[in-house]
Amino acid sequence: MMASEIATVGDWQGEADSQGQLHIAIHDGWARRWSYAGRLADYVAAYFRADLELVGADQLADASAFLTYAVNEMVENAVKFGRGEEIELRARLLRDHLQVIVISRAEAETAHRYQQVVQELADGDPLMLLMERVERNAVEGPSAGSGLGLLSIMTDYGASLGWRFQHAQDTAVAISTMARLPINQVGKG
Amino acid sequence: MEVVGGDYRVGVDSASRTAVFSGTLRLNGTDEYAPILQMLDDLLDTSQGSNCTWDLRELQFLNSSGINMLYQLVIKARRLGNINMHVVGSKDVAWQGKSLGNMSRFMPGLELTVD
């Protein structure tokens, strides 16, 4: 069944439906395997290393750092807000950017709240939002999540983020999160 | 004092009021960070009127929950107002070059050294 679109938010790029250069499906039960998100992120960074080496040393370091951090945060979010089902990761190096997409399914109510949260991120200034969020965390004390993962992908790594929400089977909503890091491929013809 | 996990260690030397971090910290949210947070919070309390150093040079990775923990402690130090915070990082560790600079935003007097 083709999923019907509910909304796109932020810097979502339509061509994302094509297959990724790296395409990994992670089956259910991930809530018990939290620490694997980091190992998966390390793997994705290692996978793109050879291609990125053509780009130049500074960008290699920046791009690897972005993959290691962003993949870990995006998969952690998918585990946190998902309903324990399959998580899909697609990553590819395009002419002028690195693109990572993580797709998971959430309950409709969770997805609706998540959509409001990411709409706020897309509409605001990321650094201002990060500063406000950290100060708010200090006042409010421990909570379920720091809220810093997505914001820091934008503020600290200079990546853009976009989201797509689609109806999936039964009442679930498929949430796709896309992170894109600009790349200057000077070494390639 | 120290907190040691599968692939990380955070140790505190009370005499020099220094916390040394190493390895990879990707714990799951506030609950799993609680033992480290408690130890670092105690270190801040005993550093009042003096200096406190975090040596992060050997910490290869820190997830956003861990970064949030450090920012919260920096804000606490700012509010206490009587601690000279010194954070030491390494430019060879990618996340440190990206995220440590924010600490000075939360505590303008913080001394940040990234070599």
Interface residues (C-beta under 8 A of the other chain):
Chain A: W34 S35 A37 G38 A61 D62 S64 A65 T68 Y69 N72 E73 E76 L130 M131 V134 E135 N137 A138 P142 S143 A144 G145 S146 L148 G149 S152 T155 D156 Y157
Chain B: G6 T24 R26 N28 G29 T30 F61 N63 S64 S65 I67 N68 Y71 Q72 I75 K76 A94 W95 G97 K98 S99 N102 R105 F106
